[in-house]
Amino acid sequence: MKRLVAISCLFVLSGCASIYSPYDLRDWCLIMGSTRPADIGATAQDPVTCNKELAEDLADQTPRILYIPRDIIMTPVITARALWVAFALRQPPF
């Protein structure tokens, strides 16, 4: 039961990118890195990448709820980035 609660908290706190607005995701991208699987690595916090994602999100008419599978896939990466920022107090390299 404790594992289920811990896993649920990690998903809710770090992986629910689909509940945020595109502008919040852009700010998040600049600080923590992209929430998209294609942008892991050196381009994760690049302002050009974040602005490109913002333009794509604003043009996309797909309901945000359909992006939950992507959020589930990215939860470990986003959690690792959050822990890196919390303990290293600087931007993550991934």
Backbone as XML, in Angstrom:
<?xml version="1.0"?>
<chain id="A" units="angstrom">
  <residue number="1" name="MET">
    <atom name="N" x="0.817" y="-1.192" z="0.000"/>
    <atom name="CA" x="0.000" y="0.000" z="0.000"/>
    <atom name="C" x="0.863" y="1.260" z="0.000"/>
  </residue>
  <residue number="2" name="LYS">
    <atom name="N" x="1.961" y="1.229" z="0.772"/>
    <atom name="CA" x="2.846" y="2.389" z="0.822"/>
    <atom name="C" x="3.498" y="2.633" z="-0.529"/>
  </residue>
  <residue number="3" name="ARG">
    <atom name="N" x="3.835" y="1.554" z="-1.229"/>
    <atom name="CA" x="4.436" y="1.711" z="-2.553"/>
    <atom name="C" x="3.456" y="2.351" z="-3.523"/>
  </residue>
  <residue number="4" name="LEU">
    <atom name="N" x="2.216" y="1.939" z="-3.461"/>
    <atom name="CA" x="1.200" y="2.506" z="-4.338"/>
    <atom name="C" x="1.026" y="3.996" z="-4.079"/>
  </residue>
  <residue number="5" name="VAL">
    <atom name="N" x="1.011" y="4.383" z="-2.825"/>
    <atom name="CA" x="0.882" y="5.804" z="-2.473"/>
    <atom name="C" x="2.106" y="6.579" z="-2.952"/>
  </residue>
  <residue number="6" name="ALA">
    <atom name="N" x="3.299" y="6.011" z="-2.772"/>
    <atom name="CA" x="4.522" y="6.686" z="-3.199"/>
    <atom name="C" x="4.554" y="6.853" z="-4.717"/>
  </residue>
  <residue number="7" name="ILE">
    <atom name="N" x="4.188" y="5.818" z="-5.442"/>
    <atom name="CA" x="4.167" y="5.885" z="-6.902"/>
    <atom name="C" x="3.123" y="6.894" z="-7.363"/>
  </residue>
  <residue number="8" name="SER">
    <atom name="N" x="1.973" y="6.904" z="-6.726"/>
    <atom name="CA" x="0.924" y="7.857" z="-7.086"/>
    <atom name="C" x="1.375" y="9.290" z="-6.840"/>
  </residue>
  <residue number="9" name="CYS">
    <atom name="N" x="2.041" y="9.511" z="-5.726"/>
    <atom name="CA" x="2.534" y="10.865" z="-5.419"/>
    <atom name="C" x="3.577" y="11.308" z="-6.436"/>
  </residue>
  <residue number="10" name="LEU">
    <atom name="N" x="4.481" y="10.412" z="-6.824"/>
    <atom name="CA" x="5.472" y="10.767" z="-7.826"/>
    <atom name="C" x="4.809" y="11.133" z="-9.145"/>
  </residue>
  <residue number="11" name="PHE">
    <atom name="N" x="3.774" y="10.396" z="-9.530"/>
    <atom name="CA" x="3.080" y="10.705" z="-10.780"/>
    <atom name="C" x="2.365" y="12.041" z="-10.685"/>
  </residue>
  <residue number="12" name="VAL">
    <atom name="N" x="1.661" y="12.251" z="-9.596"/>
    <atom name="CA" x="0.879" y="13.477" z="-9.455"/>
    <atom name="C" x="1.791" y="14.692" z="-9.346"/>
  </residue>
  <residue number="13" name="LEU">
    <atom name="N" x="2.867" y="14.579" z="-8.593"/>
    <atom name="CA" x="3.719" y="15.737" z="-8.349"/>
    <atom name="C" x="4.665" y="16.054" z="-9.497"/>
  </residue>
  <residue number="14" name="SER">
    <atom name="N" x="5.057" y="15.041" z="-10.261"/>
    <atom name="CA" x="6.081" y="15.332" z="-11.259"/>
    <atom name="C" x="5.727" y="14.965" z="-12.683"/>
  </residue>
  <residue number="15" name="GLY">
    <atom name="N" x="4.721" y="14.176" z="-12.908"/>
    <atom name="CA" x="4.473" y="13.699" z="-14.254"/>
    <atom name="C" x="3.212" y="14.178" z="-14.905"/>
  </residue>
  <residue number="16" name="CYS">
    <atom name="N" x="2.449" y="15.005" z="-14.262"/>
    <atom name="CA" x="1.157" y="15.417" z="-14.817"/>
    <atom name="C" x="1.296" y="16.683" z="-15.644"/>
  </residue>
  <residue number="17" name="ALA">
    <atom name="N" x="2.103" y="16.621" z="-16.670"/>
    <atom name="CA" x="2.280" y="17.790" z="-17.525"/>
    <atom name="C" x="1.013" y="18.126" z="-18.288"/>
  </residue>
  <residue number="18" name="SER">
    <atom name="N" x="0.143" y="17.157" z="-18.463"/>
    <atom name="CA" x="-1.065" y="17.397" z="-19.260"/>
    <atom name="C" x="-2.084" y="18.288" z="-18.551"/>
  </residue>
  <residue number="19" name="ILE">
    <atom name="N" x="-1.917" y="18.555" z="-17.256"/>
    <atom name="CA" x="-2.874" y="19.406" z="-16.556"/>
    <atom name="C" x="-2.449" y="20.876" z="-16.556"/>
  </residue>
  <residue number="20" name="TYR">
    <atom name="N" x="-1.258" y="21.164" z="-17.082"/>
    <atom name="CA" x="-0.755" y="22.535" z="-17.090"/>
    <atom name="C" x="-1.035" y="23.205" z="-18.420"/>
  </residue>
  <residue number="21" name="SER">
    <atom name="N" x="-1.073" y="24.527" z="-18.411"/>
    <atom name="CA" x="-1.270" y="25.279" z="-19.645"/>
    <atom name="C" x="0.030" y="25.269" z="-20.456"/>
  </residue>
  <residue number="22" name="PRO">
    <atom name="N" x="-0.050" y="25.563" z="-21.749"/>
    <atom name="CA" x="1.172" y="25.615" z="-22.560"/>
    <atom name="C" x="2.184" y="26.633" z="-22.046"/>
  </residue>
  <residue number="23" name="TYR">
    <atom name="N" x="1.708" y="27.728" z="-21.484"/>
    <atom name="CA" x="2.628" y="28.738" z="-20.953"/>
    <atom name="C" x="3.339" y="28.231" z="-19.696"/>
  </residue>
  <residue number="24" name="ASP">
    <atom name="N" x="2.627" y="27.482" z="-18.861"/>
    <atom name="CA" x="3.265" y="26.878" z="-17.698"/>
    <atom name="C" x="4.310" y="25.852" z="-18.127"/>
  </residue>
  <residue number="25" name="LEU">
    <atom name="N" x="3.988" y="25.086" z="-19.175"/>
    <atom name="CA" x="4.935" y="24.090" z="-19.674"/>
    <atom name="C" x="6.189" y="24.749" z="-20.249"/>
  </residue>
  <residue number="26" name="ARG">
    <atom name="N" x="6.032" y="25.927" z="-20.852"/>
    <atom name="CA" x="7.207" y="26.644" z="-21.363"/>
    <atom name="C" x="8.108" y="27.078" z="-20.210"/>
  </residue>
  <residue number="27" name="ASP">
    <atom name="N" x="7.502" y="27.618" z="-19.155"/>
    <atom name="CA" x="8.293" y="28.008" z="-17.978"/>
    <atom name="C" x="8.969" y="26.789" z="-17.357"/>
  </residue>
  <residue number="28" name="TRP">
    <atom name="N" x="8.226" y="25.704" z="-17.278"/>
    <atom name="CA" x="8.756" y="24.458" z="-16.738"/>
    <atom name="C" x="9.915" y="23.971" z="-17.601"/>
  </residue>
  <residue number="29" name="CYS">
    <atom name="N" x="9.772" y="24.073" z="-18.915"/>
    <atom name="CA" x="10.824" y="23.647" z="-19.838"/>
    <atom name="C" x="12.106" y="24.446" z="-19.619"/>
  </residue>
  <residue number="30" name="LEU">
    <atom name="N" x="11.976" y="25.750" z="-19.416"/>
    <atom name="CA" x="13.152" y="26.591" z="-19.209"/>
    <atom name="C" x="13.857" y="26.278" z="-17.892"/>
  </residue>
  <residue number="31" name="ILE">
    <atom name="N" x="13.099" y="25.890" z="-16.877"/>
    <atom name="CA" x="13.675" y="25.636" z="-15.561"/>
    <atom name="C" x="14.136" y="24.188" z="-15.402"/>
  </residue>
  <residue number="32" name="MET">
    <atom name="N" x="13.220" y="23.249" z="-15.709"/>
    <atom name="CA" x="13.476" y="21.830" z="-15.425"/>
    <atom name="C" x="13.801" y="21.002" z="-16.665"/>
  </residue>
  <residue number="33" name="GLY">
    <atom name="N" x="13.450" y="21.479" z="-17.825"/>
    <atom name="CA" x="13.666" y="20.701" z="-19.039"/>
    <atom name="C" x="12.345" y="20.313" z="-19.672"/>
  </residue>
  <residue number="34" name="SER">
    <atom name="N" x="12.433" y="19.856" z="-20.885"/>
    <atom name="CA" x="11.253" y="19.520" z="-21.669"/>
    <atom name="C" x="10.516" y="18.315" z="-21.082"/>
  </residue>
  <residue number="35" name="THR">
    <atom name="N" x="9.203" y="18.301" z="-21.276"/>
    <atom name="CA" x="8.388" y="17.174" z="-20.823"/>
    <atom name="C" x="8.118" y="16.199" z="-21.957"/>
  </residue>
  <residue number="36" name="ARG">
    <atom name="N" x="8.819" y="16.345" z="-23.052"/>
    <atom name="CA" x="8.614" y="15.469" z="-24.200"/>
    <atom name="C" x="9.742" y="14.456" z="-24.314"/>
  </residue>
  <residue number="37" name="PRO">
    <atom name="N" x="9.402" y="13.216" z="-24.656"/>
    <atom name="CA" x="10.444" y="12.177" z="-24.775"/>
    <atom name="C" x="11.486" y="12.480" z="-25.850"/>
  </residue>
  <residue number="38" name="ALA">
    <atom name="N" x="11.138" y="13.241" z="-26.875"/>
    <atom name="CA" x="12.083" y="13.532" z="-27.951"/>
    <atom name="C" x="13.149" y="14.536" z="-27.542"/>
  </residue>
  <residue number="39" name="ASP">
    <atom name="N" x="12.929" y="15.282" z="-26.484"/>
    <atom name="CA" x="13.851" y="16.341" z="-26.091"/>
    <atom name="C" x="14.557" y="16.051" z="-24.776"/>
  </residue>
  <residue number="40" name="ILE">
    <atom name="N" x="15.107" y="14.875" z="-24.668"/>
    <atom name="CA" x="15.925" y="14.528" z="-23.501"/>
    <atom name="C" x="17.377" y="14.725" z="-23.902"/>
  </residue>
  <residue number="41" name="GLY">
    <atom name="N" x="18.130" y="15.362" z="-23.059"/>
    <atom name="CA" x="19.541" y="15.558" z="-23.345"/>
    <atom name="C" x="19.928" y="17.023" z="-23.325"/>
  </residue>
  <residue number="42" name="ALA">
    <atom name="N" x="20.853" y="17.366" z="-24.195"/>
    <atom name="CA" x="21.429" y="18.715" z="-24.186"/>
    <atom name="C" x="20.419" y="19.790" z="-24.570"/>
  </residue>
  <residue number="43" name="THR">
    <atom name="N" x="19.393" y="19.448" z="-25.328"/>
    <atom name="CA" x="18.424" y="20.453" z="-25.763"/>
    <atom name="C" x="17.222" y="20.560" z="-24.835"/>
  </residue>
  <residue number="44" name="ALA">
    <atom name="N" x="17.260" y="19.901" z="-23.703"/>
    <atom name="CA" x="16.088" y="19.859" z="-22.817"/>
    <atom name="C" x="15.720" y="21.234" z="-22.265"/>
  </residue>
  <residue number="45" name="GLN">
    <atom name="N" x="16.696" y="22.076" z="-21.933"/>
    <atom name="CA" x="16.408" y="23.399" z="-21.395"/>
    <atom name="C" x="16.722" y="24.525" z="-22.373"/>
  </residue>
  <residue number="46" name="ASP">
    <atom name="N" x="16.924" y="24.202" z="-23.615"/>
    <atom name="CA" x="17.242" y="25.199" z="-24.623"/>
    <atom name="C" x="16.033" y="26.102" z="-24.868"/>
  </residue>
  <residue number="47" name="PRO">
    <atom name="N" x="16.185" y="27.431" z="-24.779"/>
    <atom name="CA" x="15.047" y="28.333" z="-25.007"/>
    <atom name="C" x="14.409" y="28.182" z="-26.383"/>
  </residue>
  <residue number="48" name="VAL">
    <atom name="N" x="15.203" y="27.871" z="-27.395"/>
    <atom name="CA" x="14.647" y="27.673" z="-28.739"/>
    <atom name="C" x="13.713" y="26.467" z="-28.750"/>
  </residue>
  <residue number="49" name="THR">
    <atom name="N" x="14.137" y="25.386" z="-28.108"/>
    <atom name="CA" x="13.305" y="24.186" z="-28.016"/>
    <atom name="C" x="12.029" y="24.484" z="-27.247"/>
  </residue>
  <residue number="50" name="CYS">
    <atom name="N" x="12.140" y="25.205" z="-26.146"/>
    <atom name="CA" x="10.967" y="25.520" z="-25.326"/>
    <atom name="C" x="9.979" y="26.400" z="-26.086"/>
  </residue>
  <residue number="51" name="ASN">
    <atom name="N" x="10.484" y="27.377" z="-26.842"/>
    <atom name="CA" x="9.603" y="28.235" z="-27.634"/>
    <atom name="C" x="8.934" y="27.456" z="-28.762"/>
  </residue>
  <residue number="52" name="LYS">
    <atom name="N" x="9.676" y="26.515" z="-29.370"/>
    <atom name="CA" x="9.109" y="25.673" z="-30.420"/>
    <atom name="C" x="7.978" y="24.809" z="-29.861"/>
  </residue>
  <residue number="53" name="GLU">
    <atom name="N" x="8.200" y="24.239" z="-28.668"/>
    <atom name="CA" x="7.164" y="23.428" z="-28.030"/>
    <atom name="C" x="5.943" y="24.270" z="-27.664"/>
  </residue>
  <residue number="54" name="LEU">
    <atom name="N" x="6.156" y="25.498" z="-27.218"/>
    <atom name="CA" x="5.034" y="26.383" z="-26.909"/>
    <atom name="C" x="4.198" y="26.640" z="-28.158"/>
  </residue>
  <residue number="55" name="ALA">
    <atom name="N" x="4.852" y="26.935" z="-29.276"/>
    <atom name="CA" x="4.117" y="27.169" z="-30.526"/>
    <atom name="C" x="3.342" y="25.920" z="-30.952"/>
  </residue>
  <residue number="56" name="GLU">
    <atom name="N" x="3.958" y="24.748" z="-30.799"/>
    <atom name="CA" x="3.266" y="23.502" z="-31.148"/>
    <atom name="C" x="2.075" y="23.255" z="-30.229"/>
  </residue>
  <residue number="57" name="ASP">
    <atom name="N" x="2.249" y="23.523" z="-28.931"/>
    <atom name="CA" x="1.156" y="23.314" z="-27.976"/>
    <atom name="C" x="-0.006" y="24.266" z="-28.231"/>
  </residue>
  <residue number="58" name="LEU">
    <atom name="N" x="0.292" y="25.501" z="-28.575"/>
    <atom name="CA" x="-0.777" y="26.460" z="-28.851"/>
    <atom name="C" x="-1.533" y="26.117" z="-30.136"/>
  </residue>
  <residue number="59" name="ALA">
    <atom name="N" x="-0.847" y="25.531" z="-31.116"/>
    <atom name="CA" x="-1.493" y="25.157" z="-32.370"/>
    <atom name="C" x="-2.237" y="23.823" z="-32.282"/>
  </residue>
  <residue number="60" name="ASP">
    <atom name="N" x="-1.905" y="23.014" z="-31.282"/>
    <atom name="CA" x="-2.492" y="21.676" z="-31.153"/>
    <atom name="C" x="-3.889" y="21.758" z="-30.545"/>
  </residue>
  <residue number="61" name="GLN">
    <atom name="N" x="-4.856" y="21.137" z="-31.191"/>
    <atom name="CA" x="-6.240" y="21.136" z="-30.706"/>
    <atom name="C" x="-6.606" y="19.833" z="-29.989"/>
  </residue>
  <residue number="62" name="THR">
    <atom name="N" x="-5.654" y="18.925" z="-29.826"/>
    <atom name="CA" x="-5.904" y="17.658" z="-29.152"/>
    <atom name="C" x="-6.198" y="17.907" z="-27.676"/>
  </residue>
  <residue number="63" name="PRO">
    <atom name="N" x="-7.225" y="17.249" z="-27.116"/>
    <atom name="CA" x="-7.486" y="17.401" z="-25.679"/>
    <atom name="C" x="-6.272" y="16.976" z="-24.849"/>
  </residue>
  <residue number="64" name="ARG">
    <atom name="N" x="-5.944" y="17.765" z="-23.850"/>
    <atom name="CA" x="-4.749" y="17.519" z="-23.027"/>
    <atom name="C" x="-4.814" y="16.178" z="-22.299"/>
  </residue>
  <residue number="65" name="ILE">
    <atom name="N" x="-6.007" y="15.690" z="-22.031"/>
    <atom name="CA" x="-6.155" y="14.428" z="-21.295"/>
    <atom name="C" x="-5.547" y="13.254" z="-22.072"/>
  </residue>
  <residue number="66" name="LEU">
    <atom name="N" x="-5.462" y="13.368" z="-23.374"/>
    <atom name="CA" x="-4.911" y="12.288" z="-24.195"/>
    <atom name="C" x="-3.394" y="12.190" z="-24.093"/>
  </residue>
  <residue number="67" name="TYR">
    <atom name="N" x="-2.763" y="13.149" z="-23.442"/>
    <atom name="CA" x="-1.317" y="13.118" z="-23.284"/>
    <atom name="C" x="-0.866" y="12.433" z="-21.992"/>
  </residue>
  <residue number="68" name="ILE">
    <atom name="N" x="-1.781" y="11.851" z="-21.261"/>
    <atom name="CA" x="-1.414" y="11.165" z="-20.019"/>
    <atom name="C" x="-0.444" y="10.010" z="-20.256"/>
  </residue>
  <residue number="69" name="PRO">
    <atom name="N" x="-0.579" y="9.194" z="-21.321"/>
    <atom name="CA" x="0.439" y="8.148" z="-21.545"/>
    <atom name="C" x="1.849" y="8.710" z="-21.705"/>
  </residue>
  <residue number="70" name="ARG">
    <atom name="N" x="1.980" y="9.853" z="-22.368"/>
    <atom name="CA" x="3.294" y="10.489" z="-22.488"/>
    <atom name="C" x="3.806" y="10.903" z="-21.112"/>
  </residue>
  <residue number="71" name="ASP">
    <atom name="N" x="2.904" y="11.401" z="-20.270"/>
    <atom name="CA" x="3.292" y="11.796" z="-18.919"/>
    <atom name="C" x="3.776" y="10.601" z="-18.111"/>
  </residue>
  <residue number="72" name="ILE">
    <atom name="N" x="3.121" y="9.478" z="-18.272"/>
    <atom name="CA" x="3.524" y="8.272" z="-17.547"/>
    <atom name="C" x="4.919" y="7.836" z="-17.978"/>
  </residue>
  <residue number="73" name="ILE">
    <atom name="N" x="5.192" y="7.917" z="-19.273"/>
    <atom name="CA" x="6.515" y="7.539" z="-19.777"/>
    <atom name="C" x="7.583" y="8.491" z="-19.257"/>
  </residue>
  <residue number="74" name="MET">
    <atom name="N" x="7.285" y="9.774" z="-19.170"/>
    <atom name="CA" x="8.275" y="10.769" z="-18.767"/>
    <atom name="C" x="8.405" y="10.948" z="-17.253"/>
  </residue>
  <residue number="75" name="THR">
    <atom name="N" x="7.551" y="10.319" z="-16.469"/>
    <atom name="CA" x="7.601" y="10.488" z="-15.012"/>
    <atom name="C" x="8.976" y="10.189" z="-14.419"/>
  </residue>
  <residue number="76" name="PRO">
    <atom name="N" x="9.649" y="9.084" z="-14.775"/>
    <atom name="CA" x="10.983" y="8.855" z="-14.181"/>
    <atom name="C" x="11.996" y="9.949" z="-14.527"/>
  </residue>
  <residue number="77" name="VAL">
    <atom name="N" x="11.949" y="10.459" z="-15.755"/>
    <atom name="CA" x="12.888" y="11.504" z="-16.167"/>
    <atom name="C" x="12.602" y="12.796" z="-15.414"/>
  </residue>
  <residue number="78" name="ILE">
    <atom name="N" x="11.332" y="13.162" z="-15.325"/>
    <atom name="CA" x="10.967" y="14.406" z="-14.642"/>
    <atom name="C" x="11.275" y="14.306" z="-13.149"/>
  </residue>
  <residue number="79" name="THR">
    <atom name="N" x="11.045" y="13.145" z="-12.564"/>
    <atom name="CA" x="11.362" y="12.932" z="-11.149"/>
    <atom name="C" x="12.863" y="13.044" z="-10.922"/>
  </residue>
  <residue number="80" name="ALA">
    <atom name="N" x="13.653" y="12.443" z="-11.814"/>
    <atom name="CA" x="15.115" y="12.524" z="-11.681"/>
    <atom name="C" x="15.588" y="13.974" z="-11.807"/>
  </residue>
  <residue number="81" name="ARG">
    <atom name="N" x="14.991" y="14.718" z="-12.725"/>
    <atom name="CA" x="15.346" y="16.134" z="-12.852"/>
    <atom name="C" x="14.995" y="16.909" z="-11.594"/>
  </residue>
  <residue number="82" name="ALA">
    <atom name="N" x="13.820" y="16.646" z="-11.037"/>
    <atom name="CA" x="13.396" y="17.347" z="-9.815"/>
    <atom name="C" x="14.337" y="17.021" z="-8.652"/>
  </residue>
  <residue number="83" name="LEU">
    <atom name="N" x="14.718" y="15.766" z="-8.525"/>
    <atom name="CA" x="15.653" y="15.396" z="-7.459"/>
    <atom name="C" x="17.026" y="16.026" z="-7.687"/>
  </residue>
  <residue number="84" name="TRP">
    <atom name="N" x="17.456" y="16.082" z="-8.928"/>
    <atom name="CA" x="18.739" y="16.702" z="-9.250"/>
    <atom name="C" x="18.731" y="18.179" z="-8.842"/>
  </residue>
  <residue number="85" name="VAL">
    <atom name="N" x="17.658" y="18.879" z="-9.181"/>
    <atom name="CA" x="17.555" y="20.293" z="-8.831"/>
    <atom name="C" x="17.464" y="20.463" z="-7.318"/>
  </residue>
  <residue number="86" name="ALA">
    <atom name="N" x="16.720" y="19.586" z="-6.654"/>
    <atom name="CA" x="16.542" y="19.704" z="-5.203"/>
    <atom name="C" x="17.847" y="19.468" z="-4.448"/>
  </residue>
  <residue number="87" name="PHE">
    <atom name="N" x="18.642" y="18.501" z="-4.894"/>
    <atom name="CA" x="19.852" y="18.162" z="-4.145"/>
    <atom name="C" x="21.112" y="18.841" z="-4.685"/>
  </residue>
  <residue number="88" name="ALA">
    <atom name="N" x="21.198" y="19.060" z="-5.986"/>
    <atom name="CA" x="22.383" y="19.682" z="-6.553"/>
    <atom name="C" x="22.229" y="21.193" z="-6.668"/>
  </residue>
  <residue number="89" name="LEU">
    <atom name="N" x="20.993" y="21.687" z="-6.605"/>
    <atom name="CA" x="20.692" y="23.112" z="-6.661"/>
    <atom name="C" x="21.206" y="23.780" z="-7.943"/>
  </residue>
  <residue number="90" name="ARG">
    <atom name="N" x="21.094" y="23.068" z="-9.040"/>
    <atom name="CA" x="21.420" y="23.624" z="-10.349"/>
    <atom name="C" x="20.663" y="22.855" z="-11.412"/>
  </residue>
  <residue number="91" name="GLN">
    <atom name="N" x="20.747" y="23.327" z="-12.654"/>
    <atom name="CA" x="20.001" y="22.686" z="-13.742"/>
    <atom name="C" x="20.553" y="21.286" z="-14.009"/>
  </residue>
  <residue number="92" name="PRO">
    <atom name="N" x="19.653" y="20.335" z="-14.269"/>
    <atom name="CA" x="20.115" y="18.976" z="-14.574"/>
    <atom name="C" x="20.757" y="18.914" z="-15.952"/>
  </residue>
  <residue number="93" name="PRO">
    <atom name="N" x="21.723" y="18.025" z="-16.147"/>
    <atom name="CA" x="22.392" y="17.925" z="-17.456"/>
    <atom name="C" x="21.640" y="17.065" z="-18.454"/>
  </residue>
  <residue number="94" name="PHE">
    <atom name="N" x="20.459" y="16.583" z="-18.097"/>
    <atom name="CA" x="19.705" y="15.692" z="-18.999"/>
    <atom name="C" x="18.290" y="16.172" z="-19.175"/>
  </residue>
</chain>
